């Protein structure tokens, strides 16, 4: 059966500008006096959701779960930061009600999802948009370092091994670069961040000879650590280290400005959002699928191309109405103006555009229950 948008008992959740109709026969918050002023009037949304996946979303997910349960006190939402690959695997295995992932499901995974999510399978909602920072730690160097795609790729491929290499120095006049050895730090686990970063290198750099993948190329000799916090910690502890990570989580590490066209662009939420707004939607899979394909080779002014679009992956169909309503309610909170603002404050990601939000709400409204 199709789940009515938040069900059937005329209750409203409202926080800031977000009005969540928890189980309302009417779909208009104004019918029940909700003014969006931050007061919780009532909620019949209840139950427990379990999700798992991308560690890059951890700060945002904590903000979302806290924000949602503050307006839905009878609900509990748990999220395990196990990495994108493990999150999708757990979701497809029935361990999680939804997955957070920095990479979209491939066609084989989507076909597998039809076994647990009904004939339309699972679908993606691009809930978290963040630049991937190229972060480094060089003792005595605090400036932003400029790098073009080929130089960046050569560093991560292990072909440029010292920070005073001519290819780096000629792009950074006035920066005193030491002869410190470069230590590349990559993710040890299956990571959507790795897939996004290697996708950029494959598209933008002629010197990169590896395919985009969630696992780092085994033939490249480098250091590794588990999850986002692991690579950031190892880089922070290693003089000369360089890594890639969700920009919101690099802490005190310095970062690289990448060449786009004739300019070098530093990461920022605004520059990342610009890249997503110009992305093309991927065709196929579920009817309400919102996975996107980014233009990694863009030369558009002000665009930062190393962007991660992290998805919440939901079933089109859940086994019972209570779960379907709760998943739908949580998903709508995440993409709401309040949910996006809450995540931005906590994680520094780029909020969704209004157009993308409207499309996401429409997709979420199609969630149904099998019974």
Wavefront OBJ file of the C-alpha trace (Angstrom):
o trace
v 0.000 0.000 0.000
v 1.073 3.564 -0.571
v 1.914 5.433 2.601
v 0.025 8.695 2.926
v 2.508 11.458 3.524
v 3.055 10.898 7.232
v -0.056 8.854 7.784
v -3.406 9.386 9.415
v -3.822 10.982 12.849
v -3.473 14.718 12.336
v -0.254 15.422 14.191
v 2.417 17.972 13.391
v 6.094 18.218 14.038
v 7.469 21.701 13.540
v 10.946 23.041 14.103
v 12.303 26.290 12.668
v 11.045 26.444 9.086
v 10.403 22.688 8.893
v 6.898 21.338 9.389
v 6.747 17.571 9.540
v 3.277 16.105 9.259
v 3.767 13.058 11.413
v 0.530 11.211 10.854
v -1.828 13.816 9.493
v -4.834 13.201 7.319
v -4.321 16.744 6.067
v -1.049 17.558 4.321
v -1.016 21.267 5.114
v 0.608 22.393 8.373
v -1.654 25.405 8.391
v -4.680 23.162 8.903
v -3.476 22.431 12.420
v -2.093 25.815 13.328
v 1.583 24.992 12.820
v 3.545 28.202 12.335
v 7.079 26.781 12.033
v 8.138 28.587 15.190
v 10.034 25.698 16.759
v 7.364 24.255 19.103
v 6.583 20.545 18.909
v 2.788 20.200 18.960
v 2.441 16.410 18.703
v 3.826 13.324 17.060
v 2.635 9.804 16.455
v 5.755 8.853 14.515
v 7.392 6.155 16.583
v 9.726 3.204 16.361
v 13.421 2.604 15.788
v 15.419 3.028 12.605
v 18.878 1.574 12.084
v 21.192 2.869 9.392
v 24.852 2.537 8.572
v 27.409 3.700 6.077
v 29.659 6.618 5.199
v 31.853 7.934 7.991
v 32.106 11.243 6.121
v 28.477 11.928 7.038
v 28.982 11.171 10.725
v 28.786 14.761 12.001
v 25.816 15.574 9.778
v 24.073 12.318 10.654
v 24.451 13.044 14.364
v 22.874 16.464 13.787
v 20.048 14.931 11.751
v 19.246 12.181 14.232
v 19.297 14.606 17.164
v 17.179 17.137 15.282
v 14.672 14.555 14.130
v 14.226 12.906 17.512
v 13.754 16.319 19.112
v 10.628 16.759 16.986
v 9.700 13.071 17.060
v 10.418 12.054 20.665
v 8.860 8.604 20.254
v 11.323 7.784 17.480
v 14.876 6.505 17.794
v 17.418 6.645 14.980
v 20.745 4.804 15.123
v 23.576 5.191 12.613
v 26.809 3.183 12.453
v 29.742 4.884 10.690
v 31.090 1.727 9.073
v 32.027 3.142 5.655
v 30.029 3.393 2.434
v 30.698 -0.124 1.163
v 29.862 -1.790 4.456
v 26.775 0.392 4.795
v 25.385 -0.646 1.415
v 26.238 -4.272 2.151
v 24.418 -4.114 5.486
v 21.412 -2.428 3.887
v 21.184 -5.014 1.115
v 21.580 -7.764 3.696
v 18.664 -6.469 5.753
v 20.789 -5.245 8.662
v 19.947 -1.555 8.105
v 16.730 0.255 7.200
v 18.703 2.670 5.069
v 22.314 3.296 4.091
v 24.497 6.378 3.911
v 26.920 6.218 1.001
v 29.408 8.526 -0.699
v 28.919 6.525 -3.888
v 25.797 5.384 -5.670
v 24.833 1.742 -5.950
v 25.986 0.029 -9.111
v 23.458 -1.836 -11.239
v 24.209 -5.187 -9.600
v 23.585 -3.722 -6.149
v 20.350 -2.132 -7.313
v 19.156 -5.458 -8.719
v 19.973 -7.054 -5.353
v 17.935 -4.336 -3.635
v 14.792 -5.522 -5.418
v 14.820 -8.579 -3.161
v 14.301 -6.470 -0.019
v 12.806 -3.250 -1.409
v 10.172 -4.510 -3.822
v 10.168 -4.395 -7.635
v 11.354 -0.767 -7.823
v 14.312 -1.533 -5.565
v 16.175 1.134 -3.615
v 16.714 4.766 -4.599
v 19.203 7.532 -3.809
v 18.543 10.907 -2.196
v 21.556 13.294 -2.430
v 21.321 14.533 1.144
v 24.882 15.612 1.910
v 27.012 17.716 -0.425
v 30.593 18.378 0.599
v 33.927 19.196 -0.987
v 36.667 16.604 -0.614
v 39.725 18.416 0.663
v 43.230 17.461 -0.345
v 44.838 17.988 3.041
v 48.508 18.012 3.944
v 50.873 18.341 6.887
v 54.274 19.912 6.224
v 56.163 21.247 9.206
v 56.727 24.995 8.773
v 54.353 25.375 5.809
v 50.948 26.895 6.548
v 49.989 28.303 3.153
v 47.433 26.890 0.764
v 49.397 24.990 -1.866
v 48.392 25.208 -5.535
v 48.364 22.010 -7.597
v 47.135 21.211 -11.083
v 45.418 17.858 -11.704
v 48.460 16.160 -13.267
v 50.753 17.133 -10.396
v 48.169 16.057 -7.850
v 47.759 12.707 -9.596
v 51.515 12.190 -9.797
v 51.827 12.798 -6.055
v 49.120 10.283 -5.181
v 50.518 7.782 -7.695
v 53.882 7.932 -5.920
v 55.686 9.442 -8.907
v 56.445 12.773 -7.201
v 58.053 11.928 -3.874
v 59.418 15.172 -2.409
v 57.692 18.425 -1.518
v 60.374 20.531 -3.220
v 59.816 18.815 -6.567
v 59.962 21.280 -9.462
v 56.405 20.509 -10.572
v 55.106 21.637 -7.168
v 57.502 24.537 -6.694
v 56.740 26.222 -10.011
v 53.057 26.485 -9.054
v 53.854 27.935 -5.631
v 56.237 30.842 -6.032
v 57.115 32.410 -2.698
v 56.331 29.269 -0.693
v 59.400 27.734 0.932
v 58.892 24.054 0.287
v 61.252 21.676 2.130
v 62.797 18.517 0.713
v 60.587 16.492 3.036
v 59.490 13.144 1.625
v 55.833 12.917 0.633
v 53.773 10.286 2.438
v 50.487 9.491 0.728
v 47.727 8.423 3.119
v 44.660 6.692 1.712
v 41.568 4.964 3.044
v 42.089 1.303 3.957
v 38.382 0.470 3.850
v 35.949 0.520 0.940
v 35.170 4.209 0.717
v 32.898 6.373 -1.370
v 35.316 9.218 -0.672
v 38.037 7.184 -2.392
v 35.744 6.516 -5.338
v 34.891 10.213 -5.712
v 38.532 11.258 -5.426
v 39.831 8.667 -7.905
v 36.951 9.523 -10.235
v 38.240 13.102 -10.279
v 41.840 11.971 -10.885
v 40.784 9.612 -13.683
v 38.776 12.333 -15.436
v 40.986 15.375 -14.917
v 44.567 14.064 -14.940
v 46.352 12.479 -17.898
v 48.986 11.116 -15.513
v 46.514 8.967 -13.537
v 46.353 5.426 -14.948
v 43.886 3.793 -12.577
v 40.128 3.364 -12.704
v 37.855 5.034 -10.194
v 37.035 2.638 -7.394
v 36.054 2.492 -3.727
v 39.331 0.756 -2.906
v 42.721 2.418 -3.359
v 44.896 0.939 -6.154
v 46.870 -1.902 -4.566
v 49.896 -1.302 -6.775
v 50.507 2.170 -5.310
v 52.768 1.993 -2.273
v 51.347 4.272 0.412
v 50.122 4.421 3.992
v 46.520 3.739 4.923
v 44.025 4.092 7.747
v 40.435 3.147 8.420
v 37.661 5.688 7.825
v 37.828 9.476 7.643
v 39.056 10.021 11.186
v 41.842 7.507 10.637
v 43.374 9.187 7.577
v 43.069 12.626 9.166
v 44.753 11.441 12.373
v 47.586 9.685 10.527
v 48.203 12.705 8.296
v 48.224 15.007 11.327
v 50.871 12.822 12.962
v 53.115 12.481 9.890
v 55.354 15.280 8.627
v 55.089 15.435 4.839
v 51.817 13.520 4.642
v 48.992 14.219 2.212
v 45.506 12.719 2.098
v 41.970 13.252 0.831
v 38.985 13.569 3.165
v 35.626 15.206 3.664
v 36.557 18.861 4.065
v 34.414 19.240 7.165
v 36.602 16.776 9.047
v 40.206 17.771 8.261
v 40.583 19.818 11.437
v 43.768 21.900 11.553
v 45.343 20.380 8.445
v 46.195 22.716 5.570
v 44.689 22.157 2.158
v 45.357 22.341 -1.571
v 43.770 24.672 -4.124
v 43.221 22.730 -7.358
v 43.574 24.195 -10.815
v 40.306 24.694 -12.679
v 40.774 26.335 -16.044
v 43.217 29.193 -15.544
v 42.679 29.632 -11.801
v 43.285 27.721 -8.593
v 40.146 27.087 -6.560
v 40.065 26.381 -2.832
v 37.361 24.165 -1.446
v 34.238 25.755 -0.006
v 30.606 24.691 0.420
v 29.574 27.280 -2.169
v 32.084 26.036 -4.763
v 30.939 22.460 -4.124
v 27.249 23.335 -4.446
v 27.924 24.977 -7.811
v 29.384 21.702 -9.075
v 26.321 19.737 -7.982
v 23.803 22.174 -9.471
v 25.397 21.627 -12.889
v 25.524 17.819 -12.542
v 23.474 15.461 -14.686
v 21.062 12.978 -13.168
v 21.913 9.321 -13.763
v 19.265 7.442 -15.720
v 17.965 4.010 -14.832
v 17.365 2.004 -11.659
v 14.379 3.101 -9.531
v 11.809 5.522 -11.021
v 12.485 8.066 -8.252
v 16.268 7.649 -8.275
v 18.246 10.884 -7.785
v 21.860 9.768 -8.260
v 23.909 12.364 -10.167
v 27.001 12.389 -12.362
v 29.402 15.265 -11.736
v 31.510 17.033 -14.366
v 35.003 16.420 -12.981
v 36.668 18.132 -15.950
v 34.833 21.425 -15.612
v 36.644 24.670 -16.312
v 33.776 26.803 -15.045
v 34.954 29.700 -12.911
v 34.627 29.227 -9.171
v 33.704 25.538 -9.289
v 35.530 23.107 -7.015
v 35.419 19.772 -8.865
v 36.487 17.350 -6.114
v 33.027 17.070 -4.658
v 31.334 14.296 -2.785
v 27.610 13.833 -3.064
v 26.656 11.506 -0.242
v 23.360 9.718 -0.544
v 20.823 8.320 1.803
v 19.662 5.104 0.154
v 16.091 4.109 0.962
v 13.795 1.288 -0.085
v 10.924 2.118 -2.410
v 8.870 -0.348 -0.394
v 9.127 -1.411 3.253
v 7.495 -4.469 4.821
v 5.138 -2.543 7.106
v 3.492 0.868 7.320
v 5.143 1.902 10.592
v 8.645 1.491 9.158
v 7.686 3.141 5.877
v 6.199 6.168 7.667
v 9.191 6.498 9.970
v 11.716 6.232 7.133
v 9.751 8.759 5.096
v 9.527 11.154 8.029
v 13.241 10.928 8.744
v 14.132 11.342 5.071
v 11.963 14.436 4.784
v 13.551 15.959 7.871
v 17.036 15.383 6.456
v 16.304 17.252 3.216
v 14.175 19.956 4.833
v 15.518 23.476 5.165
v 15.915 22.955 8.890
v 17.637 19.586 8.463
v 20.082 20.964 5.914
v 20.803 24.024 8.059
v 21.396 21.837 11.112
v 23.864 19.690 9.180
v 25.622 22.750 7.762
v 26.171 24.109 11.270
v 27.538 20.778 12.477
v 29.524 19.620 9.462
v 30.078 22.605 7.161
v 28.522 20.917 4.134
v 26.717 22.721 1.328
v 22.920 22.877 1.769
v 20.725 21.495 -0.986
v 19.223 23.949 -3.429
v 15.468 24.537 -3.256
v 14.990 22.789 -6.595
v 16.879 19.703 -5.409
v 14.942 19.699 -2.125
v 11.583 19.766 -3.913
v 12.628 16.863 -6.103
v 13.814 14.906 -3.058
v 10.533 15.460 -1.221
v 8.621 14.202 -4.231
v 10.795 11.075 -4.392
v 10.371 10.388 -0.675
v 6.599 10.728 -0.947
v 6.592 7.601 -3.128
v 7.809 5.306 -0.323
v 5.194 2.619 0.286
v 4.456 -0.360 2.524
v 4.030 -3.923 1.292
v 1.248 -4.871 3.696
l 1 2 3 4 5 6 7 8 9 10 11 12 13 14 15 16 17 18 19 20 21 22 23 24 25 26 27 28 29 30 31 32 33 34 35 36 37 38 39 40 41 42 43 44 45 46 47 48 49 50 51 52 53 54 55 56 57 58 59 60 61 62 63 64 65 66 67 68 69 70 71 72 73 74 75 76 77 78 79 80 81 82 83 84 85 86 87 88 89 90 91 92 93 94 95 96 97 98 99 100 101 102 103 104 105 106 107 108 109 110 111 112 113 114 115 116 117 118 119 120 121 122 123 124 125 126 127 128 129 130 131 132 133 134 135 136 137 138 139 140 141 142 143 144 145 146 147 148 149 150 151 152 153 154 155 156 157 158 159 160 161 162 163 164 165 166 167 168 169 170 171 172 173 174 175 176 177 178 179 180 181 182 183 184 185 186 187 188 189 190 191 192 193 194 195 196 197 198 199 200 201 202 203 204 205 206 207 208 209 210 211 212 213 214 215 216 217 218 219 220 221 222 223 224 225 226 227 228 229 230 231 232 233 234 235 236 237 238 239 240 241 242 243 244 245 246 247 248 249 250 251 252 253 254 255 256 257 258 259 260 261 262 263 264 265 266 267 268 269 270 271 272 273 274 275 276 277 278 279 280 281 282 283 284 285 286 287 288 289 290 291 292 293 294 295 296 297 298 299 300 301 302 303 304 305 306 307 308 309 310 311 312 313 314 315 316 317 318 319 320 321 322 323 324 325 326 327 328 329 330 331 332 333 334 335 336 337 338 339 340 341 342 343 344 345 346 347 348 349 350 351 352 353 354 355 356 357 358 359 360 361 362 363 364 365 366 367 368 369 370 371
